[in-house]
Amino acid sequence: MLTRYLLLITGFVSGVCLLQSLASLPALWLLIAAAVLCFSLHRKHFIFLLLAVLCCGFSWANWRAQLRMADRLSPALEQQLIEADGYITDLPQATRFGTRFLFIPESSSQPLPSKLQLQWYGAPDKVKAGERWHFLLKLKQVHGQSNPGSFDLESWFLQQGIGATGTVKSGTLLPEQRAWLHRIRAQLRSKIQLALPSAPYQGVMIALTVGDQGAIPPEQWQRFASTGITHLISISGLHITLLAAIAAGICKACWRRIPYLAARFAAQRAALLAGVITALCYCLLAGMAVPTQRTLFMLAIAALCLWRAQPSASSAIWAAALCVTVAIDPFAVLSIGFWLSYLTVGALLWAGGRQIGQGPKWRIWISAQAAATIASAPILLVMFGQLPLVSPLANAFAIPIVSVLITPLALAGLLDPFGYLLFAAERLFAGTDYLLQWCSTLPNIAFNMPSALTLIPAGLGVMLLLLPRGVPGRHLGLICCLPLFIPTPNQIPPNSYRLTVLDVGQGLAVLVQTAKHQLLFDTGQLPNGERVLLPALRSQSIRQLDALVLSHNDMDHIGAAPPLFKNIPIQTIWHSLPDDHPLLSPLQIHRQHCQLGKSWTWDGVRFRFIWPDPTYAARTDNARGCTLLIQNDQHTALIPADIGIHEETELINQGLGKIDILLVPHHGSKSSSSLAFIETSTPRYAVFSAGYLNHYGHPKPEIIARYAAAQAINLRTDQEGALIFDVDKEIKLSSWRKAHRHYWQQASAAF
């Protein structure tokens, strides 16, 4: 009976997962008809009932997805000025350029989605949670950069129910207020900021109490990630569960000691109520964010099963919580955090339920840490291409300190009028981070990013490894996990190269790989370091760069270089920057100026700088930009950065020949791509690296038309995502966005 029950839940969840993997949404009536047909045959064999449940999960997720996709901005309203009245929901976030916040429109001059993410440029703190405003908005469809190994921002927008993004042109504060919960959270955040005005871990205290992670500095986040404890720096499922357990334990102990209460209501049930109420209150402090809702659902289902006071298998309770969570929020399966949480809990139940005998508490704690680490390792390797080997050690001391001591202390500090408890919690975390800094200095091992298919044998391997010692076949789990660590064979033969134009928004970053070498030309703007470059390099199993080219002193070309310097060994930097440039001066890396005539050969592929000419009187940084020519025996690629028409003329005079792959100069602006340059180079592919609906208007329509008239195939990173050219005897082109199509990208695929 239990097996059938678990299979039915697996069927429903599998149906939801199958829908979320599709490139387009099918007709709903066909799915309902299939579910009815299978259910009508369920008495003949259990397989038909299983198929009916799978179709139900698929249909339910499809209906919810169609509703959410319908709640998106119409393409006809993009870049139009729209008036809207509404209120600020959640806590506004200060950014480098102003304030970012979520806005719920109540009335507007045009039909709008139910939730918007807006940016108001200028001074921060222009808006507060719960305030009602009249805004003049300029909106665009949800759109994210699409690259190998990168976070799918459009999937996140779908999960959060955000139907459009945009900017505020002007606003008028209205007298009414809404969102009382978020107003309370904003007041609590202000209380922490006043109590800890200059504390280095103020942002961590805010994250642990009200769920706002925006004030945590990047260097702290990097350390938390390198030690594998980022899941602790938020109102996470672990914190909610532990606090609920602490509250339940205290309530049970006190309830039993009061005869009047114990005689009228069972202490066990009172403890369950206390635990669920505590979890609900903590979730409210987090603004009922989607991840916290999942934890609350799980705890509520578990409490309901325990309330029945009937024996229930732990696997049945876990599966019921999983099924209810997926039914309420079918988009949860798109979140890596969801799977890490549920599968880790499942692994702990699997390991704990099969232990033989009882051991010391310290051994149980170590076993639990080992089980959680083993269970999460395959997902971390497949999704992020990295596995912090110090994570078990860091979590072994960080989990009890942060979850059991610091978090309750910080929450109690919200009620402390003097701020002593908040100060104590912040100092205790400072001591914890001192240990984390020591852990981050320990040696680590880099792994390749394996295929998602390796999760199937790895899952079986994890189940075998978590069996008790002495069980026959237990060590076969190691063999099942081996595919995770098998190096990916080099797919680039000699005399060939792969050119990947990364989607970095308004900017440029091009990765060039030969059989044994890697070069990165420019980096894009600052956020692209952790968001695009490092994940892309990890996805290609690149652990060092043989060369980095910093073409010229524009932040959309070199702004994301600092994260590379910290995380990736670089052999040589080619640049056109001043020698005392603040980006270069602290580096102990071999540096050379890129100049006309400098060249080298890697694996039969020739690299040559054809600009700048040191004798040329350049008037701007753009005019001094490095221009790199890449050639094998058949095909040529040219990366000219942001040079203009005058520099193009110089290249023509030097004998510029036919170009097969051309990175269009200056993102397709009017100041470059002259007719003479296009006629001389006659590119087969003209690649425009530009941001979606960027405020420069790049690429200009007349420049696009100019290349089209020359029979070039125009390609844009804002439409295609990363563009990958495999150049051998022939050129093979693939678009990352098209090759990894999902139904939620439909609204932003045809601009």
C-alpha distance (Angstrom), angle and dihedral (degrees) to the residues before:
residue distance angle dihedral
M1 . . .
L2 3.80 . .
T3 3.79 90.6 .
R4 3.81 92.2 54.5
Y5 3.78 90.9 46.6
L6 3.82 91.4 52.6
L7 3.82 91.7 45.3
L8 3.82 91.6 53.1
I9 3.79 91.7 50.8
T10 3.80 89.3 47.1
G11 3.80 88.7 51.8
F12 3.81 93.2 52.3
V13 3.82 93.7 46.7
S14 3.82 90.6 45.2
G15 3.81 89.9 53.8
V16 3.81 90.5 53.5
C17 3.81 91.4 47.3
L18 3.80 91.7 48.4
L19 3.81 91.5 54.6
Q20 3.81 92.4 49.6
S21 3.82 90.1 54.8
L22 3.82 95.0 58.2
A23 3.79 126.1 107.8
S24 3.82 92.6 -142.5
L25 3.79 137.0 14.9
P26 3.83 115.9 -103.9
A27 3.80 126.3 -140.7
L28 3.79 109.7 -73.7
W29 3.81 97.5 -143.7
L30 3.81 92.3 60.9
L31 3.79 90.7 56.3
I32 3.79 93.5 48.1
A33 3.82 90.2 49.5
A34 3.81 90.3 51.1
A35 3.82 91.2 49.8
V36 3.84 91.8 50.0
L37 3.81 91.6 47.8
C38 3.78 93.3 50.3
F39 3.80 92.3 46.0
S40 3.81 91.0 51.6
L41 3.81 88.2 58.2
H42 3.80 97.2 43.3
R43 3.84 93.7 104.9
K44 3.80 90.3 62.4
H45 3.79 95.2 58.4
F46 3.78 138.5 -9.4
I47 3.81 90.6 -121.7
F48 3.81 90.4 71.0
L49 3.80 91.2 54.2
L50 3.80 88.9 49.3
L51 3.82 90.6 51.0
A52 3.81 90.4 47.6
V53 3.81 91.1 53.9
L54 3.81 90.6 46.7
C55 3.83 89.7 51.9
C56 3.81 89.6 48.6
G57 3.81 91.0 54.1
F58 3.79 90.4 46.4
S59 3.83 92.8 48.0
W60 3.80 94.0 45.6
A61 3.80 92.4 51.0
N62 3.80 90.3 44.9
W63 3.81 93.0 53.3
R64 3.80 92.1 48.0
A65 3.80 91.0 47.1
Q66 3.80 92.2 51.0
L67 3.80 90.5 51.5
R68 3.79 92.0 49.8
M69 3.81 94.0 45.8
A70 3.80 89.1 50.3
D71 3.81 88.1 56.1
R72 3.80 93.2 69.0
L73 3.76 133.2 105.6
S74 3.76 116.3 -84.6
P75 3.83 111.8 -116.4
A76 3.82 88.2 -128.8
L77 3.82 90.1 65.8
E78 3.81 96.5 53.7
Q79 3.80 114.7 123.3
Q80 3.80 92.2 3.4
L81 3.80 121.0 128.6
I82 3.80 108.1 -111.2
E83 3.80 129.1 -177.8
A84 3.79 117.2 -141.8
D85 3.80 139.2 171.2
G86 3.78 118.8 -151.6
Y87 3.77 146.3 112.1
I88 3.79 138.8 -89.0
T89 3.78 114.0 -107.0
D90 3.80 126.0 -166.3
L91 3.82 122.6 7.1
P92 3.83 116.5 -49.1
Q93 3.81 114.4 -121.8
A94 3.80 124.1 -137.9
T95 3.82 112.3 -132.5
R96 3.79 135.1 -177.3
F97 3.79 89.8 -92.6
G98 3.79 104.6 34.7
T99 3.80 135.3 -66.7
R100 3.81 131.5 -25.7
F101 3.79 119.8 -161.7
L102 3.79 146.1 153.2
F103 3.79 117.9 -104.1
I104 3.81 129.4 -163.3
P105 3.83 109.5 -156.2
E106 3.80 115.3 -145.7
S107 3.80 98.6 178.3
S108 3.79 132.3 4.3
S109 3.79 144.2 166.6
Q110 3.84 89.7 -111.5
P111 3.82 133.0 30.5
L112 3.80 107.5 -86.6
P113 3.82 135.9 -175.9
S114 3.79 117.1 -94.7
K115 3.83 93.4 -110.0
L116 3.81 130.7 32.3
Q117 3.78 133.3 -173.2
L118 3.81 108.8 -142.8
Q119 3.79 136.8 -174.0
W120 3.80 121.6 -153.6
Y121 3.77 109.8 -164.9
G122 3.77 120.6 -145.1
A123 3.78 130.9 42.0
P124 3.82 115.9 13.5
D125 3.80 124.5 -117.6
K126 3.78 94.3 41.5
V127 3.79 91.7 139.1
K128 3.79 135.5 34.8
A129 3.78 132.2 -153.9
G130 3.79 113.8 -84.8
E131 3.82 96.6 17.4
R132 3.81 119.1 133.8
W133 3.80 117.1 -134.4
H134 3.74 141.1 -179.7
F135 3.81 105.5 -137.3
L136 3.77 137.1 -172.1
L137 3.81 102.3 -146.3
K138 3.77 139.7 -171.0
L139 3.80 108.8 -159.3
K140 3.78 139.3 -173.2
Q141 3.77 135.7 -173.9
V142 3.77 119.2 -86.9
H143 3.77 107.8 -85.4
G144 3.78 135.0 167.9
Q145 3.77 136.1 -176.7
S146 3.80 113.8 -94.5
N147 3.81 117.0 -146.1
P148 3.80 141.3 141.7
G149 3.79 111.2 -78.1
S150 3.81 94.2 0.6
F151 3.79 130.7 133.2
D152 3.81 112.5 -93.5
L153 3.80 101.2 -124.7
E154 3.81 93.3 179.6
S155 3.80 89.7 56.6
W156 3.81 88.6 52.2
F157 3.82 90.8 51.4
L158 3.81 88.4 52.5
Q159 3.81 92.5 50.4
Q160 3.81 91.6 49.2
G161 3.81 94.0 46.0
I162 3.82 93.5 -121.2
G163 3.80 109.1 155.6
A164 3.81 102.2 -175.4
T165 3.78 144.1 2.6
G166 3.77 129.0 -143.9
T167 3.77 151.3 136.8
V168 3.79 133.2 -89.7
K169 3.80 113.8 -122.2
S170 3.79 95.4 -178.2
G171 3.77 138.6 -15.8
T172 3.80 143.6 -165.3
L173 3.79 122.0 -155.5
L174 3.81 113.7 -125.9
P175 3.82 122.8 -149.9
E176 3.81 100.3 -121.0
Q177 3.79 124.4 81.8
R178 3.80 134.7 -151.9
A179 3.82 138.8 178.2
W180 3.80 99.1 57.6
L181 3.79 91.3 -177.4
H182 3.79 93.6 58.8
R183 3.81 91.2 44.5
I184 3.79 88.8 57.5
R185 3.80 90.2 48.4
A186 3.81 90.0 50.8
Q187 3.81 90.6 51.9
L188 3.80 91.1 50.1
R189 3.80 90.5 49.4
S190 3.80 89.8 52.2
K191 3.80 89.7 49.5
I192 3.82 90.6 55.5
Q193 3.80 91.9 46.6
L194 3.80 90.4 52.8
A195 3.80 93.5 45.4
L196 3.83 93.1 48.0
P197 3.82 103.7 28.7
S198 3.82 98.1 161.4
A199 3.80 102.8 13.3
P200 3.83 112.4 135.5
Y201 3.80 92.2 -136.1
Q202 3.78 98.2 44.4
G203 3.82 88.9 115.4
V204 3.80 91.4 55.0
M205 3.82 91.4 52.1
I206 3.81 90.1 51.1
A207 3.81 90.7 48.5
L208 3.80 93.2 50.5
T209 3.80 94.7 48.0
V210 3.82 108.8 33.7
G211 3.80 101.2 12.9
D212 3.82 97.5 -115.8
Q213 3.81 109.7 137.8
G214 3.80 96.8 173.6
A215 3.83 95.7 101.2
I216 3.83 96.4 56.8
P217 3.84 109.9 108.7
P218 3.83 117.3 -121.3
E219 3.80 93.6 -118.2
Q220 3.81 90.3 57.5
W221 3.81 91.3 48.7
Q222 3.79 89.9 50.9
R223 3.80 91.2 53.0
F224 3.81 92.2 47.3
A225 3.81 89.8 50.6
S226 3.81 94.3 47.3
T227 3.81 90.2 53.6
G228 3.82 94.9 41.7
I229 3.81 98.9 -120.2
T230 3.82 101.4 114.1
H231 3.81 88.9 113.0
L232 3.82 88.1 67.8
I233 3.83 96.0 54.9
S234 3.77 97.2 77.8
I235 3.76 142.1 39.6
S236 3.79 89.4 -70.9
G237 3.77 133.1 172.8
L238 3.78 89.5 -103.1
H239 3.82 93.2 56.1
I240 3.79 92.8 45.3
T241 3.79 92.1 49.2
L242 3.80 94.7 46.8
L243 3.80 93.3 46.8
A244 3.79 90.2 48.3
A245 3.81 89.1 50.6
I246 3.82 91.8 48.7
A247 3.80 91.7 48.9
A248 3.81 91.2 46.9
G249 3.80 91.5 49.6
I250 3.80 93.7 49.2
C251 3.80 91.8 46.2
K252 3.81 92.5 49.3
A253 3.80 93.2 48.7
C254 3.82 93.0 48.4
W255 3.81 95.1 41.2
R256 3.80 92.8 56.0
R257 3.80 90.8 54.1
I258 3.82 93.6 56.7
P259 3.83 107.4 73.1
Y260 3.81 94.4 -165.6
L261 3.81 91.6 58.1
A262 3.80 96.7 37.7
A263 3.82 91.5 53.1
R264 3.78 93.6 54.1
F265 3.81 103.8 37.4
A266 3.79 130.9 22.8
A267 3.79 113.9 -106.0
Q268 3.81 90.7 -137.1
R269 3.80 92.0 58.4
A270 3.79 92.4 44.5
A271 3.79 88.1 53.4
L272 3.81 90.8 51.5
L273 3.81 90.7 52.0
A274 3.81 91.5 47.7
G275 3.79 91.5 50.4
V276 3.81 94.4 49.6
I277 3.83 92.8 44.6
T278 3.82 90.2 49.9
A279 3.80 90.5 49.7
L280 3.82 90.4 48.8
C281 3.81 92.6 50.8
Y282 3.80 92.2 48.6
C283 3.82 90.6 48.8
L284 3.79 88.9 51.7
L285 3.80 88.9 54.6
A286 3.80 87.0 56.4
G287 3.80 89.8 52.5
M288 3.82 91.1 -108.7
A289 3.79 89.3 -75.1
V290 3.79 114.6 -169.4
P291 3.85 96.2 -104.8
T292 3.79 92.2 50.5
Q293 3.80 91.0 49.1
R294 3.81 88.9 57.8
T295 3.79 91.1 54.0
L296 3.79 91.1 47.5
F297 3.81 90.7 52.0
M298 3.79 90.8 49.9
L299 3.81 93.5 49.6
A300 3.81 92.4 45.1
I301 3.81 92.1 52.6
A302 3.80 91.6 46.4
A303 3.82 90.7 48.8
L304 3.81 90.9 48.7
C305 3.80 91.4 52.7
L306 3.81 91.2 48.6
W307 3.82 90.9 45.7
R308 3.81 89.6 62.9
A309 3.83 87.3 65.0
Q310 3.80 90.1 -144.0
P311 3.79 124.8 124.4
S312 3.81 110.2 -92.1
A313 3.76 127.9 176.4
S314 3.79 112.9 -114.9
S315 3.80 88.5 -130.3
A316 3.82 89.8 56.7
I317 3.81 92.2 51.7
W318 3.81 91.3 46.7
A319 3.82 91.8 48.5
A320 3.81 92.5 47.1
A321 3.80 91.1 52.2
L322 3.79 90.1 48.1
C323 3.81 92.4 49.6
V324 3.82 94.5 47.5
T325 3.81 91.9 47.6
V326 3.80 92.5 50.6
A327 3.82 91.8 44.7
I328 3.81 92.7 51.9
D329 3.81 93.6 41.7
P330 3.83 112.1 20.9
F331 3.81 89.3 175.8
A332 3.81 90.2 65.3
V333 3.81 90.6 86.8
L334 3.82 88.4 68.2
S335 3.81 90.8 64.9
I336 3.79 119.8 90.4
G337 3.80 88.9 -156.2
F338 3.80 89.8 59.0
W339 3.79 92.6 56.0
L340 3.78 94.1 42.2
S341 3.81 90.2 52.7
Y342 3.79 98.5 45.6
L343 3.79 97.9 38.2
T344 3.79 91.9 47.3
V345 3.81 90.6 51.5
G346 3.80 89.1 45.9
A347 3.80 90.7 51.5
L348 3.80 91.1 50.7
L349 3.81 90.7 50.9
W350 3.79 90.8 46.4
A351 3.79 92.9 49.8
G352 3.80 95.9 40.3
G353 3.79 94.8 46.2
R354 3.78 90.9 55.8
Q355 3.76 99.7 47.5
I356 3.78 115.2 122.4
G357 3.78 112.7 -138.3
Q358 3.79 128.8 -21.2
G359 3.78 127.7 -71.9
P360 3.79 138.5 -174.3
K361 3.81 116.3 -60.8
W362 3.78 92.3 -116.6
R363 3.80 90.1 56.5
I364 3.81 91.3 48.1
W365 3.82 89.4 51.6
I366 3.81 92.3 50.4
S367 3.80 90.7 46.9
A368 3.81 90.7 51.6
Q369 3.81 91.2 50.1
A370 3.80 90.7 48.9
A371 3.81 91.8 48.8
A372 3.83 92.8 49.5
T373 3.80 91.5 47.5
I374 3.81 94.5 48.1
A375 3.82 92.0 46.4
S376 3.80 95.3 49.7
A377 3.81 96.9 40.9
P378 3.85 97.7 83.0
I379 3.82 93.0 50.2
L380 3.80 93.1 46.4
L381 3.80 91.3 49.8
V382 3.80 95.3 47.4
M383 3.80 97.0 42.7
F384 3.80 101.9 35.7
G385 3.79 105.8 16.7
Q386 3.77 91.9 -130.2
L387 3.77 138.6 89.4
P388 3.80 116.8 -169.6
L389 3.80 102.8 -137.6
V390 3.80 89.5 -162.0
S391 3.80 89.9 57.8
P392 3.84 96.2 95.6
L393 3.80 90.7 50.6
A394 3.82 93.7 44.5
N395 3.81 93.0 46.4
A396 3.80 92.2 45.8
F397 3.81 91.0 69.1
A398 3.82 100.5 20.6
I399 3.82 97.1 56.9
P400 3.83 97.1 57.2
I401 3.80 93.6 38.6
V402 3.83 97.2 46.5
S403 3.80 99.8 34.3
V404 3.80 101.5 35.8
L405 3.82 102.1 31.2
I406 3.82 114.4 16.5
T407 3.81 99.8 39.7
P408 3.84 97.1 49.5
L409 3.80 89.3 43.2
A410 3.82 91.6 51.6
L411 3.81 91.6 47.2
A412 3.80 90.5 50.6
G413 3.79 87.0 49.4
L414 3.80 89.5 64.7
L415 3.81 86.5 69.5
D416 3.81 95.1 42.2
P417 3.84 108.8 100.2
F418 3.81 92.1 -161.4
G419 3.81 99.3 50.5
Y420 3.81 95.0 -128.9
L421 3.79 94.5 126.9
L422 3.80 92.6 49.4
F423 3.78 89.7 50.1
A424 3.81 90.6 49.8
A425 3.81 91.5 49.6
E426 3.81 91.5 48.9
R427 3.82 92.8 49.5
L428 3.80 91.2 47.2
F429 3.78 89.5 54.0
A430 3.81 89.4 48.4
G431 3.79 87.8 59.7
T432 3.79 90.4 47.7
D433 3.78 91.4 51.4
Y434 3.80 89.7 51.2
L435 3.79 87.2 62.2
L436 3.81 90.5 44.8
Q437 3.79 90.1 54.3
W438 3.78 88.8 54.5
C439 3.81 90.3 49.0
S440 3.81 91.6 51.1
T441 3.82 89.9 59.1
L442 3.81 92.4 59.7
P443 3.81 116.0 104.0
N444 3.79 116.8 -92.5
I445 3.79 133.7 -164.0
A446 3.79 122.6 -129.3
F447 3.79 118.4 -137.2
N448 3.77 134.0 -165.1
M449 3.80 118.4 -107.4
P450 3.83 102.4 -108.0
S451 3.79 128.0 -149.7
A452 3.80 119.3 -88.6
L453 3.82 88.0 -119.8
T454 3.80 89.0 70.3
L455 3.82 88.3 70.0
I456 3.83 89.7 76.4
P457 3.82 97.7 62.5
A458 3.81 90.4 32.5
G459 3.82 90.8 57.7
L460 3.79 90.5 53.7
G461 3.80 89.2 45.9
V462 3.81 92.1 53.1
M463 3.81 91.4 51.9
L464 3.81 90.5 51.4
L465 3.79 94.0 46.2
L466 3.80 92.0 52.2
L467 3.79 93.2 56.4
P468 3.83 116.2 107.6
R469 3.77 119.6 -84.5
G470 3.75 114.4 -86.2
V471 3.81 96.1 30.1
P472 3.83 108.4 134.9
G473 3.80 114.5 -108.6
R474 3.79 94.2 17.3
H475 3.80 93.9 125.8
L476 3.81 90.9 53.1
G477 3.79 83.3 82.0
L478 3.80 88.5 76.2
I479 3.80 89.7 58.9
C480 3.81 90.7 50.2
C481 3.83 89.9 53.3
L482 3.81 94.7 48.9
P483 3.87 94.4 90.9
L484 3.81 87.6 66.5
F485 3.79 90.4 65.4
I486 3.82 102.1 37.6
P487 3.84 107.5 116.9
T488 3.78 115.9 -116.1
P489 3.82 109.0 -115.1
N490 3.78 116.9 -115.0
Q491 3.80 107.0 -99.6
I492 3.81 97.2 -170.1
P493 3.84 112.3 90.5
P494 3.82 123.1 -154.1
N495 3.81 116.4 -78.8
S496 3.82 89.0 29.1
Y497 3.77 135.5 93.0
R498 3.77 140.7 -166.3
L499 3.79 118.0 -137.5
T500 3.81 115.8 -165.0
V501 3.80 117.4 -171.7
L502 3.80 102.3 -159.3
D503 3.78 121.8 -144.6
V504 3.81 100.4 -118.9
G505 3.79 97.7 153.3
Q506 3.79 114.7 -122.6
G507 3.80 99.0 6.2
L508 3.78 142.1 49.5
A509 3.81 136.6 -90.5
V510 3.80 122.3 158.1
L511 3.81 124.4 -178.6
V512 3.82 115.6 -155.6
Q513 3.82 118.7 -168.6
T514 3.77 130.8 -175.5
A515 3.81 127.5 180.0
K516 3.82 93.4 -74.5
H517 3.82 107.7 3.5
Q518 3.80 139.9 67.0
L519 3.80 131.7 -157.5
L520 3.79 128.6 -176.7
F521 3.80 117.9 -157.2
D522 3.83 108.8 -157.3
T523 3.79 126.8 -28.0
G524 3.79 109.8 -129.0
Q525 3.81 122.7 -129.5
L526 3.80 126.8 -27.4
P527 3.85 102.6 -86.8
N528 3.81 91.1 53.3
G529 3.80 93.6 74.0
E530 3.82 97.1 77.3
R531 3.81 95.9 19.5
V532 3.82 101.5 49.7
L533 3.81 117.4 0.5
L534 3.80 102.5 49.1
P535 3.84 94.5 42.9
A536 3.82 90.7 46.9
L537 3.79 91.9 50.5
R538 3.80 91.6 47.3
S539 3.80 91.3 49.3
Q540 3.82 88.4 56.7
S541 3.83 91.7 45.8
I542 3.81 89.5 -116.4
R543 3.80 110.7 156.9
Q544 3.80 98.4 169.4
L545 3.81 140.1 19.4
D546 3.78 121.2 -130.0
A547 3.80 89.8 -158.8
L548 3.79 139.6 9.0
V549 3.79 119.8 -164.5
L550 3.80 117.7 -156.0
S551 3.77 99.6 -170.2
H552 3.82 101.9 -167.0
N553 3.77 144.6 -26.4
D554 3.81 100.7 -76.2
M555 3.80 119.6 117.5
D556 3.81 93.0 -137.8
H557 3.81 86.6 63.8
I558 3.83 104.6 35.9
G559 3.83 105.0 16.6
A560 3.82 95.7 102.1
A561 3.81 95.0 50.6
P562 3.86 98.1 100.4
P563 3.83 95.5 68.4
L564 3.80 88.3 51.1
F565 3.79 91.9 53.1
K566 3.82 89.8 53.1
N567 3.79 98.2 46.0
I568 3.82 110.7 25.2
P569 3.83 127.0 54.5
I570 3.82 109.5 -126.3
Q571 3.81 122.8 -162.7
T572 3.83 100.9 -165.6
I573 3.78 136.8 7.9
W574 3.80 118.7 -152.9
H575 3.79 113.0 -165.4
S576 3.79 148.7 150.8
L577 3.82 95.0 -143.8
P578 3.81 126.0 118.0
D579 3.80 111.6 -87.8
D580 3.81 90.6 -119.7
H581 3.81 93.5 51.5
P582 3.84 108.3 141.0
L583 3.78 90.4 -127.5
L584 3.81 92.5 59.4
S585 3.79 106.4 29.3
P586 3.86 97.6 80.1
L587 3.83 93.9 46.1
Q588 3.79 125.3 105.3
I589 3.80 93.2 -158.0
H590 3.80 127.6 119.3
R591 3.82 107.5 -99.7
Q592 3.79 133.5 -167.1
H593 3.78 134.5 176.3
C594 3.78 113.5 -115.9
Q595 3.80 107.1 -124.8
L596 3.76 138.5 164.4
G597 3.80 110.9 -74.9
K598 3.81 100.8 19.5
S599 3.80 109.1 129.3
W600 3.80 146.7 156.7
T601 3.82 139.6 179.4
W602 3.79 127.9 -125.5
D603 3.81 121.3 -172.8
G604 3.79 92.4 -25.4
V605 3.83 94.1 -46.7
R606 3.82 117.5 116.0
F607 3.81 122.8 -140.9
R608 3.79 120.1 -167.5
F609 3.80 134.3 169.7
I610 3.79 109.9 -136.3
W611 3.81 94.6 177.3
P612 3.02 150.5 79.0
D613 3.78 104.1 43.6
P614 3.85 108.1 -152.0
T615 3.82 89.6 -143.5
Y616 3.80 92.7 56.1
A617 3.82 116.3 101.0
A618 3.79 99.3 -131.4
R619 3.78 114.5 -165.0
T620 3.82 99.3 -168.3
D621 3.79 139.6 30.6
N622 3.79 88.6 -110.7
A623 3.79 90.7 58.2
R624 3.82 90.4 54.9
G625 3.80 93.4 50.8
C626 3.80 118.9 136.8
T627 3.80 112.8 -107.5
L628 3.80 115.7 -162.0
L629 3.82 126.7 -162.8
I630 3.82 116.9 -159.7
Q631 3.83 120.7 -167.0
N632 3.76 141.3 173.3
D633 3.80 123.6 176.1
Q634 3.81 93.6 -76.3
H635 3.80 113.1 24.1
T636 3.81 141.3 37.6
A637 3.79 132.2 -152.8
L638 3.81 126.0 -167.7
I639 3.81 127.1 -159.6
P640 3.84 107.4 -171.8
A641 3.85 100.3 169.9
D642 3.85 110.3 -155.3
I643 3.81 102.7 -28.3
G644 3.80 116.9 148.9
I645 3.78 137.9 -138.0
H646 3.84 94.4 -78.1
E647 3.81 92.1 53.9
E648 3.79 90.1 46.0
T649 3.79 88.6 56.3
E650 3.80 89.7 52.6
L651 3.80 90.1 52.7
I652 3.80 90.6 50.8
N653 3.81 90.5 50.7
Q654 3.82 89.5 52.1
G655 3.81 90.6 57.8
L656 3.80 105.0 -92.8
G657 3.80 108.2 -171.0
K658 3.79 137.2 -165.8
I659 3.81 115.7 -41.8
D660 3.80 121.9 -156.3
I661 3.81 97.9 -169.5
L662 3.80 117.0 27.8
L663 3.78 124.4 -175.5
V664 3.79 96.1 -148.1
P665 3.84 109.6 -118.0
H666 3.82 117.7 -105.4
H667 3.81 94.6 0.3
G668 3.81 91.8 -71.1
S669 3.80 99.6 -53.7
K670 3.80 124.1 159.8
S671 3.80 91.0 -111.5
S672 3.82 92.1 73.1
S673 3.84 143.6 28.2
S674 3.79 96.8 70.6
L675 3.78 119.1 -168.5
A676 3.79 90.4 -111.4
F677 3.82 91.5 53.0
I678 3.80 92.5 49.8
E679 3.82 93.6 45.1
T680 3.80 91.1 49.4
S681 3.80 97.1 46.3
T682 3.85 96.1 35.9
P683 3.80 91.8 -167.7
R684 3.77 120.6 -152.2
Y685 3.82 91.2 -155.1
A686 3.82 123.1 29.2
V687 3.80 109.8 -165.4
F688 3.81 120.1 -162.3
S689 3.81 114.3 -162.0
A690 3.80 104.2 -162.4
G691 3.79 141.2 135.2
Y692 3.78 123.0 -101.4
L693 3.82 109.0 -90.4
N694 3.81 90.0 -15.9
H695 3.79 117.0 -171.7
Y696 3.83 92.1 -117.0
G697 3.79 90.5 64.3
H698 3.82 91.9 -126.8
P699 2.95 126.2 -160.3
K700 3.80 96.6 38.9
P701 3.83 114.4 -137.5
E702 3.81 92.6 -125.5
I703 3.81 91.2 54.3
I704 3.80 91.1 49.8
A705 3.80 89.2 50.3
R706 3.80 90.8 48.2
Y707 3.80 92.9 57.6
A708 3.80 92.2 41.9
A709 3.81 89.5 54.3
A710 3.82 88.0 55.1
Q711 3.85 89.0 56.9
A712 3.81 92.8 -109.9
I713 3.79 119.5 150.4
N714 3.80 104.2 -119.6
L715 3.81 115.8 -142.7
R716 3.80 127.9 -179.6
T717 3.78 127.4 -164.7
D718 3.81 91.8 -148.0
Q719 3.82 88.4 60.8
E720 3.80 102.9 30.9
G721 3.80 102.4 30.9
A722 3.78 115.0 -143.3
L723 3.82 112.3 2.0
I724 3.80 116.6 -145.2
F725 3.81 120.2 -162.1
D726 3.82 116.9 -170.5
V727 3.79 103.0 -163.2
D728 3.81 118.0 -163.7
K729 3.78 125.2 120.1
E730 3.79 85.0 -36.7
I731 3.80 131.3 27.7
K732 3.79 116.5 -116.3
L733 3.80 115.5 -165.8
S734 3.78 128.1 -164.0
S735 3.81 130.4 177.6
W736 3.79 114.5 -144.5
R737 3.80 93.5 -148.7
K738 3.80 93.8 50.6
A739 3.80 94.0 42.3
H740 3.83 90.9 51.5
R741 3.78 100.4 37.7
H742 3.81 120.2 169.2
Y743 3.77 128.9 -177.6
W744 3.80 92.9 -116.0
Q745 3.82 89.9 62.9
Q746 3.78 93.2 62.2
A747 3.79 94.5 92.4
S748 3.80 92.5 55.9
A749 3.78 101.0 34.5
A750 3.77 101.2 84.2
F751 3.77 108.1 49.2
